[in-house]
Amino acid sequence: MSAATSRRAAVYASLAVAWVVAAWLLARSVVPRDLELPAVDVDAVFGSGFVARAERYERFLYVNWALSQVAVLGTLAVYARRGARLARESAAGPIGTGMLLGMLGIALAWLAGLPFSVLALWWDRRHGLSRVAYVDVVLGGWLALAGAFLALTLGLVVVMWLARWLGSWWWLPAALALGSIAAVLVFAEPYLATGLEPPSDQRLEQSYERLARAEGVDGVTLRVQKVSGDTSQANAYAFGLGPSRRIVVWDTLLDGRFADGEVDVVLAHELGHQASHHIAKAIGWFVLFALPAALVVMLVTRRRGGMGDPASVPLALLVVALLALAAMPAQNVVSRRMESEADWKALQTTRDPTAARGLFRELAVTSLGDPSPPTWAYVAFATHPTLAQRVAMADAWAQREGR
């Protein structure tokens, strides 16, 4: 083994150890390790008729998603094979050409997936979950596409510049740089969001302030997003970093279908995300996933001159899409762990397992979500614990507290 090969192996081994240590630190949770979730009779809790309807609803979405992936990946595969020819015809310079090829690839992938987005909207409208017009799929898609163009442009500029400067070692600083870009975008997102209004319900504000004090969260603004004209589903989310941190609840959560205690559980859950710094941790996980992904992209694109050559961009897009698909189960594990921690914090803060159970049952109804999906679907798609598991956690908490 040559000295250069030995040094490279030593670097890879050191990085692997650092990766494992970082993942262990990020994965720590306040959920007790010995927590055992009791069995939940899904038919009894949610109703057998509802469960059967939810299973039929989600079965169509699984098939639609699988077909969309075939279409998108097939499109990117063709583009990876033929797109390199376009690099020779461009006069925009290496990095400019790479950016143009990247944006073209993203646009082609979006067009390939558009019919399946329309089908998913049709299915939601058929089940009374959405009132969004079909034209809004296109218009909203264009806005999402513009955001993808921005992120891709920034990412490609960084990657191609580093590849032309550092050669085959570009992937290491690139993963860190992409994480920095992600942090900037996450920080800026709340300032760019529209349609977020201060709450008009005094009880909601008082509950939020009380729960925020209980969880030690300070300086996080509560906003209400009006979506009732588009959907009957209920949701809430936390986003932003540092001074831009926000918690947003949809107005559909406040339309009377959910009891005050159930809304408080939602607020405590989202505050739990902020108290546990889950958004910052998600960026850390992004960097950890980006490191091996960037290494694979570097290895695969070497035969086309590396990422410093714009001809490699179409192939890189295909590789990234395949890696993202392969990484979904692992990313879902990370997401579910964070969501479980937020659920546990909500139970610790509200001390109201009855409200938590009611919330999860009502969320199933408003979203037509299968409370206990097939294992393969849970592994592939579930970013949250199943609704049955969330009910079981409320039961487990009550048992531990003697409630």
Contacts in CASP RR format, 6 or more apart in sequence:
PFRMAT RR
TARGET T0000
AUTHOR 0000-0000-0000
METHOD contacts of the structure
MODEL  1
MSAATSRRAAVYASLAVAWVVAAWLLARSVVPRDLELPAVDVDAVFGSGF
VARAERYERFLYVNWALSQVAVLGTLAVYARRGARLARESAAGPIGTGML
LGMLGIALAWLAGLPFSVLALWWDRRHGLSRVAYVDVVLGGWLALAGAFL
ALTLGLVVVMWLARWLGSWWWLPAALALGSIAAVLVFAEPYLATGLEPPS
DQRLEQSYERLARAEGVDGVTLRVQKVSGDTSQANAYAFGLGPSRRIVVW
DTLLDGRFADGEVDVVLAHELGHQASHHIAKAIGWFVLFALPAALVVMLV
TRRRGGMGDPASVPLALLVVALLALAAMPAQNVVSRRMESEADWKALQTT
RDPTAARGLFRELAVTSLGDPSPPTWAYVAFATHPTLAQRVAMADAWAQR
EGR
1 9 0 8 1.000
15 172 0 8 1.000
15 291 0 8 1.000
19 288 0 8 1.000
19 291 0 8 1.000
19 292 0 8 1.000
22 284 0 8 1.000
22 288 0 8 1.000
23 285 0 8 1.000
23 288 0 8 1.000
26 281 0 8 1.000
26 284 0 8 1.000
26 285 0 8 1.000
26 288 0 8 1.000
26 334 0 8 1.000
27 334 0 8 1.000
27 337 0 8 1.000
29 337 0 8 1.000
29 340 0 8 1.000
29 341 0 8 1.000
29 344 0 8 1.000
30 276 0 8 1.000
30 341 0 8 1.000
30 344 0 8 1.000
30 345 0 8 1.000
31 340 0 8 1.000
31 341 0 8 1.000
31 344 0 8 1.000
32 400 0 8 1.000
35 393 0 8 1.000
35 396 0 8 1.000
35 400 0 8 1.000
36 396 0 8 1.000
37 389 0 8 1.000
37 392 0 8 1.000
37 393 0 8 1.000
37 395 0 8 1.000
37 396 0 8 1.000
38 392 0 8 1.000
38 395 0 8 1.000
38 396 0 8 1.000
38 399 0 8 1.000
39 392 0 8 1.000
40 372 0 8 1.000
40 388 0 8 1.000
40 389 0 8 1.000
40 391 0 8 1.000
40 392 0 8 1.000
40 395 0 8 1.000
42 51 0 8 1.000
42 371 0 8 1.000
42 372 0 8 1.000
42 388 0 8 1.000
43 49 0 8 1.000
43 51 0 8 1.000
45 357 0 8 1.000
45 361 0 8 1.000
45 371 0 8 1.000
45 388 0 8 1.000
45 391 0 8 1.000
46 361 0 8 1.000
46 364 0 8 1.000
46 371 0 8 1.000
46 387 0 8 1.000
46 388 0 8 1.000
50 364 0 8 1.000
50 365 0 8 1.000
51 370 0 8 1.000
51 371 0 8 1.000
51 372 0 8 1.000
53 368 0 8 1.000
54 364 0 8 1.000
54 368 0 8 1.000
54 369 0 8 1.000
54 370 0 8 1.000
54 371 0 8 1.000
55 370 0 8 1.000
55 373 0 8 1.000
57 123 0 8 1.000
57 127 0 8 1.000
57 368 0 8 1.000
57 369 0 8 1.000
57 370 0 8 1.000
58 368 0 8 1.000
58 369 0 8 1.000
58 370 0 8 1.000
58 373 0 8 1.000
58 377 0 8 1.000
60 123 0 8 1.000
61 120 0 8 1.000
61 123 0 8 1.000
62 377 0 8 1.000
62 381 0 8 1.000
64 116 0 8 1.000
64 119 0 8 1.000
64 120 0 8 1.000
64 123 0 8 1.000
65 116 0 8 1.000
65 381 0 8 1.000
67 116 0 8 1.000
68 112 0 8 1.000
68 113 0 8 1.000
68 116 0 8 1.000
68 117 0 8 1.000
69 325 0 8 1.000
71 112 0 8 1.000
71 113 0 8 1.000
71 115 0 8 1.000
71 116 0 8 1.000
72 109 0 8 1.000
72 112 0 8 1.000
72 113 0 8 1.000
72 321 0 8 1.000
73 318 0 8 1.000
73 321 0 8 1.000
73 322 0 8 1.000
73 325 0 8 1.000
74 112 0 8 1.000
75 108 0 8 1.000
75 109 0 8 1.000
75 111 0 8 1.000
75 112 0 8 1.000
76 105 0 8 1.000
76 108 0 8 1.000
76 109 0 8 1.000
76 314 0 8 1.000
76 317 0 8 1.000
76 318 0 8 1.000
76 321 0 8 1.000
77 318 0 8 1.000
79 104 0 8 1.000
79 105 0 8 1.000
79 108 0 8 1.000
79 314 0 8 1.000
79 317 0 8 1.000
79 318 0 8 1.000
80 314 0 8 1.000
80 315 0 8 1.000
80 317 0 8 1.000
80 318 0 8 1.000
81 314 0 8 1.000
82 314 0 8 1.000
83 101 0 8 1.000
83 311 0 8 1.000
83 314 0 8 1.000
84 304 0 8 1.000
84 311 0 8 1.000
84 312 0 8 1.000
84 314 0 8 1.000
84 315 0 8 1.000
86 101 0 8 1.000
86 104 0 8 1.000
87 97 0 8 1.000
87 98 0 8 1.000
87 101 0 8 1.000
87 309 0 8 1.000
87 310 0 8 1.000
87 311 0 8 1.000
87 313 0 8 1.000
88 311 0 8 1.000
90 96 0 8 1.000
90 97 0 8 1.000
90 100 0 8 1.000
90 101 0 8 1.000
90 310 0 8 1.000
92 98 0 8 1.000
92 99 0 8 1.000
92 100 0 8 1.000
93 310 0 8 1.000
94 160 0 8 1.000
94 164 0 8 1.000
94 308 0 8 1.000
94 309 0 8 1.000
94 310 0 8 1.000
95 156 0 8 1.000
95 157 0 8 1.000
95 160 0 8 1.000
95 161 0 8 1.000
95 164 0 8 1.000
95 310 0 8 1.000
96 310 0 8 1.000
97 310 0 8 1.000
98 156 0 8 1.000
98 160 0 8 1.000
98 310 0 8 1.000
98 313 0 8 1.000
99 152 0 8 1.000
99 153 0 8 1.000
99 156 0 8 1.000
99 157 0 8 1.000
101 310 0 8 1.000
101 313 0 8 1.000
101 314 0 8 1.000
102 152 0 8 1.000
102 156 0 8 1.000
102 313 0 8 1.000
102 314 0 8 1.000
102 317 0 8 1.000
103 149 0 8 1.000
103 152 0 8 1.000
103 153 0 8 1.000
105 314 0 8 1.000
105 317 0 8 1.000
106 145 0 8 1.000
106 148 0 8 1.000
106 149 0 8 1.000
106 152 0 8 1.000
106 317 0 8 1.000
107 145 0 8 1.000
109 317 0 8 1.000
109 321 0 8 1.000
110 141 0 8 1.000
110 145 0 8 1.000
110 148 0 8 1.000
114 137 0 8 1.000
114 138 0 8 1.000
114 141 0 8 1.000
117 137 0 8 1.000
117 141 0 8 1.000
118 134 0 8 1.000
118 137 0 8 1.000
121 130 0 8 1.000
121 132 0 8 1.000
121 134 0 8 1.000
121 137 0 8 1.000
122 134 0 8 1.000
124 130 0 8 1.000
124 132 0 8 1.000
124 231 0 8 1.000
125 131 0 8 1.000
125 132 0 8 1.000
127 368 0 8 1.000
128 232 0 8 1.000
129 231 0 8 1.000
129 232 0 8 1.000
129 233 0 8 1.000
129 367 0 8 1.000
129 368 0 8 1.000
130 230 0 8 1.000
130 231 0 8 1.000
130 232 0 8 1.000
130 233 0 8 1.000
131 229 0 8 1.000
131 230 0 8 1.000
131 231 0 8 1.000
131 232 0 8 1.000
132 230 0 8 1.000
132 231 0 8 1.000
151 181 0 8 1.000
151 185 0 8 1.000
154 181 0 8 1.000
155 177 0 8 1.000
155 178 0 8 1.000
155 181 0 8 1.000
156 313 0 8 1.000
158 174 0 8 1.000
158 177 0 8 1.000
158 178 0 8 1.000
158 181 0 8 1.000
159 170 0 8 1.000
159 174 0 8 1.000
159 178 0 8 1.000
159 294 0 8 1.000
159 307 0 8 1.000
160 307 0 8 1.000
160 308 0 8 1.000
160 310 0 8 1.000
162 170 0 8 1.000
162 173 0 8 1.000
162 174 0 8 1.000
162 177 0 8 1.000
163 170 0 8 1.000
163 174 0 8 1.000
163 298 0 8 1.000
163 306 0 8 1.000
163 307 0 8 1.000
163 308 0 8 1.000
164 308 0 8 1.000
166 173 0 8 1.000
167 306 0 8 1.000
167 308 0 8 1.000
168 298 0 8 1.000
168 302 0 8 1.000
168 306 0 8 1.000
170 294 0 8 1.000
170 298 0 8 1.000
170 307 0 8 1.000
170 308 0 8 1.000
171 291 0 8 1.000
171 294 0 8 1.000
171 295 0 8 1.000
171 297 0 8 1.000
171 298 0 8 1.000
172 291 0 8 1.000
172 294 0 8 1.000
174 290 0 8 1.000
174 294 0 8 1.000
175 287 0 8 1.000
175 290 0 8 1.000
175 291 0 8 1.000
175 293 0 8 1.000
175 294 0 8 1.000
176 287 0 8 1.000
178 286 0 8 1.000
178 287 0 8 1.000
178 290 0 8 1.000
178 294 0 8 1.000
179 283 0 8 1.000
179 284 0 8 1.000
179 286 0 8 1.000
179 287 0 8 1.000
179 290 0 8 1.000
182 283 0 8 1.000
182 286 0 8 1.000
183 241 0 8 1.000
183 283 0 8 1.000
186 239 0 8 1.000
186 240 0 8 1.000
186 241 0 8 1.000
186 279 0 8 1.000
186 283 0 8 1.000
187 240 0 8 1.000
187 241 0 8 1.000
187 242 0 8 1.000
187 244 0 8 1.000
188 244 0 8 1.000
189 239 0 8 1.000
189 240 0 8 1.000
189 244 0 8 1.000
190 196 0 8 1.000
190 239 0 8 1.000
190 240 0 8 1.000
190 244 0 8 1.000
190 245 0 8 1.000
190 246 0 8 1.000
191 244 0 8 1.000
193 246 0 8 1.000
195 225 0 8 1.000
195 226 0 8 1.000
196 223 0 8 1.000
196 224 0 8 1.000
196 225 0 8 1.000
196 246 0 8 1.000
196 248 0 8 1.000
197 223 0 8 1.000
197 224 0 8 1.000
197 225 0 8 1.000
197 226 0 8 1.000
198 222 0 8 1.000
198 223 0 8 1.000
198 224 0 8 1.000
199 205 0 8 1.000
199 208 0 8 1.000
199 222 0 8 1.000
199 223 0 8 1.000
199 224 0 8 1.000
199 249 0 8 1.000
200 224 0 8 1.000
201 254 0 8 1.000
203 260 0 8 1.000
204 222 0 8 1.000
204 254 0 8 1.000
204 263 0 8 1.000
204 267 0 8 1.000
205 222 0 8 1.000
207 260 0 8 1.000
207 263 0 8 1.000
207 264 0 8 1.000
207 267 0 8 1.000
208 222 0 8 1.000
208 247 0 8 1.000
208 267 0 8 1.000
208 271 0 8 1.000
211 264 0 8 1.000
211 267 0 8 1.000
211 268 0 8 1.000
211 271 0 8 1.000
211 349 0 8 1.000
211 350 0 8 1.000
212 218 0 8 1.000
212 219 0 8 1.000
212 220 0 8 1.000
212 271 0 8 1.000
214 268 0 8 1.000
214 349 0 8 1.000
215 268 0 8 1.000
215 271 0 8 1.000
215 272 0 8 1.000
215 274 0 8 1.000
215 275 0 8 1.000
215 345 0 8 1.000
215 349 0 8 1.000
216 275 0 8 1.000
217 271 0 8 1.000
217 272 0 8 1.000
217 274 0 8 1.000
217 275 0 8 1.000
219 243 0 8 1.000
219 245 0 8 1.000
220 238 0 8 1.000
220 245 0 8 1.000
220 246 0 8 1.000
220 247 0 8 1.000
220 271 0 8 1.000
220 274 0 8 1.000
221 245 0 8 1.000
221 246 0 8 1.000
221 247 0 8 1.000
222 246 0 8 1.000
222 247 0 8 1.000
222 248 0 8 1.000
222 249 0 8 1.000
222 267 0 8 1.000
223 246 0 8 1.000
223 247 0 8 1.000
223 248 0 8 1.000
223 249 0 8 1.000
224 248 0 8 1.000
224 249 0 8 1.000
224 250 0 8 1.000
224 251 0 8 1.000
224 254 0 8 1.000
225 248 0 8 1.000
225 249 0 8 1.000
225 250 0 8 1.000
225 251 0 8 1.000
226 250 0 8 1.000
226 251 0 8 1.000
227 235 0 8 1.000
227 250 0 8 1.000
227 251 0 8 1.000
227 252 0 8 1.000
228 250 0 8 1.000
228 251 0 8 1.000
228 252 0 8 1.000
228 255 0 8 1.000
231 252 0 8 1.000
232 252 0 8 1.000
232 366 0 8 1.000
233 250 0 8 1.000
233 252 0 8 1.000
233 366 0 8 1.000
233 367 0 8 1.000
234 250 0 8 1.000
234 252 0 8 1.000
234 253 0 8 1.000
234 257 0 8 1.000
234 258 0 8 1.000
234 362 0 8 1.000
234 363 0 8 1.000
234 366 0 8 1.000
234 367 0 8 1.000
235 249 0 8 1.000
235 250 0 8 1.000
235 252 0 8 1.000
235 253 0 8 1.000
236 247 0 8 1.000
236 248 0 8 1.000
236 249 0 8 1.000
236 250 0 8 1.000
236 253 0 8 1.000
236 266 0 8 1.000
236 267 0 8 1.000
236 269 0 8 1.000
236 270 0 8 1.000
237 247 0 8 1.000
237 248 0 8 1.000
237 270 0 8 1.000
238 245 0 8 1.000
238 246 0 8 1.000
238 247 0 8 1.000
238 248 0 8 1.000
238 270 0 8 1.000
238 271 0 8 1.000
238 272 0 8 1.000
238 273 0 8 1.000
238 274 0 8 1.000
238 278 0 8 1.000
238 279 0 8 1.000
239 245 0 8 1.000
239 246 0 8 1.000
239 248 0 8 1.000
239 279 0 8 1.000
240 246 0 8 1.000
240 279 0 8 1.000
241 279 0 8 1.000
241 280 0 8 1.000
245 274 0 8 1.000
245 279 0 8 1.000
247 267 0 8 1.000
247 270 0 8 1.000
247 271 0 8 1.000
247 274 0 8 1.000
249 263 0 8 1.000
249 266 0 8 1.000
249 267 0 8 1.000
249 270 0 8 1.000
252 366 0 8 1.000
253 263 0 8 1.000
253 266 0 8 1.000
254 263 0 8 1.000
257 362 0 8 1.000
257 366 0 8 1.000
258 266 0 8 1.000
258 359 0 8 1.000
258 362 0 8 1.000
259 355 0 8 1.000
259 358 0 8 1.000
261 350 0 8 1.000
261 352 0 8 1.000
261 355 0 8 1.000
261 359 0 8 1.000
262 355 0 8 1.000
262 356 0 8 1.000
262 358 0 8 1.000
262 359 0 8 1.000
262 362 0 8 1.000
264 350 0 8 1.000
264 352 0 8 1.000
264 355 0 8 1.000
265 346 0 8 1.000
265 347 0 8 1.000
265 350 0 8 1.000
265 352 0 8 1.000
265 355 0 8 1.000
265 356 0 8 1.000
265 359 0 8 1.000
266 346 0 8 1.000
266 359 0 8 1.000
268 345 0 8 1.000
268 346 0 8 1.000
268 349 0 8 1.000
268 350 0 8 1.000
269 342 0 8 1.000
269 343 0 8 1.000
269 345 0 8 1.000
269 346 0 8 1.000
270 342 0 8 1.000
271 345 0 8 1.000
271 349 0 8 1.000
272 278 0 8 1.000
272 341 0 8 1.000
272 342 0 8 1.000
272 345 0 8 1.000
272 346 0 8 1.000
272 349 0 8 1.000
273 279 0 8 1.000
273 338 0 8 1.000
273 342 0 8 1.000
275 345 0 8 1.000
276 338 0 8 1.000
276 341 0 8 1.000
276 342 0 8 1.000
276 345 0 8 1.000
278 338 0 8 1.000
278 341 0 8 1.000
278 342 0 8 1.000
281 338 0 8 1.000
282 334 0 8 1.000
282 338 0 8 1.000
285 331 0 8 1.000
285 334 0 8 1.000
289 327 0 8 1.000
289 330 0 8 1.000
289 331 0 8 1.000
293 320 0 8 1.000
293 323 0 8 1.000
293 327 0 8 1.000
296 319 0 8 1.000
296 323 0 8 1.000
297 307 0 8 1.000
297 316 0 8 1.000
297 319 0 8 1.000
297 320 0 8 1.000
297 323 0 8 1.000
298 306 0 8 1.000
298 307 0 8 1.000
300 315 0 8 1.000
300 316 0 8 1.000
300 319 0 8 1.000
301 307 0 8 1.000
301 312 0 8 1.000
301 315 0 8 1.000
301 316 0 8 1.000
301 319 0 8 1.000
304 311 0 8 1.000
304 312 0 8 1.000
304 315 0 8 1.000
305 311 0 8 1.000
305 312 0 8 1.000
306 312 0 8 1.000
307 313 0 8 1.000
307 316 0 8 1.000
328 380 0 8 1.000
328 381 0 8 1.000
329 379 0 8 1.000
329 380 0 8 1.000
332 379 0 8 1.000
332 380 0 8 1.000
332 381 0 8 1.000
332 382 0 8 1.000
332 383 0 8 1.000
335 383 0 8 1.000
335 384 0 8 1.000
336 382 0 8 1.000
336 383 0 8 1.000
336 384 0 8 1.000
336 385 0 8 1.000
339 383 0 8 1.000
339 384 0 8 1.000
339 385 0 8 1.000
340 385 0 8 1.000
340 393 0 8 1.000
343 356 0 8 1.000
343 385 0 8 1.000
343 390 0 8 1.000
343 393 0 8 1.000
344 393 0 8 1.000
344 397 0 8 1.000
346 356 0 8 1.000
347 353 0 8 1.000
347 356 0 8 1.000
347 393 0 8 1.000
347 394 0 8 1.000
347 397 0 8 1.000
348 397 0 8 1.000
350 356 0 8 1.000
351 401 0 8 1.000
353 394 0 8 1.000
353 395 0 8 1.000
353 397 0 8 1.000
353 398 0 8 1.000
353 403 0 8 1.000
356 390 0 8 1.000
356 391 0 8 1.000
356 393 0 8 1.000
356 394 0 8 1.000
356 397 0 8 1.000
357 391 0 8 1.000
357 394 0 8 1.000
357 395 0 8 1.000
360 387 0 8 1.000
360 390 0 8 1.000
360 391 0 8 1.000
360 394 0 8 1.000
361 387 0 8 1.000
361 391 0 8 1.000
363 369 0 8 1.000
363 387 0 8 1.000
364 371 0 8 1.000
364 387 0 8 1.000
369 387 0 8 1.000
370 377 0 8 1.000
370 386 0 8 1.000
371 386 0 8 1.000
371 387 0 8 1.000
371 388 0 8 1.000
371 391 0 8 1.000
372 386 0 8 1.000
372 387 0 8 1.000
372 388 0 8 1.000
373 381 0 8 1.000
373 382 0 8 1.000
373 386 0 8 1.000
378 386 0 8 1.000
384 390 0 8 1.000
385 393 0 8 1.000
397 403 0 8 1.000
END
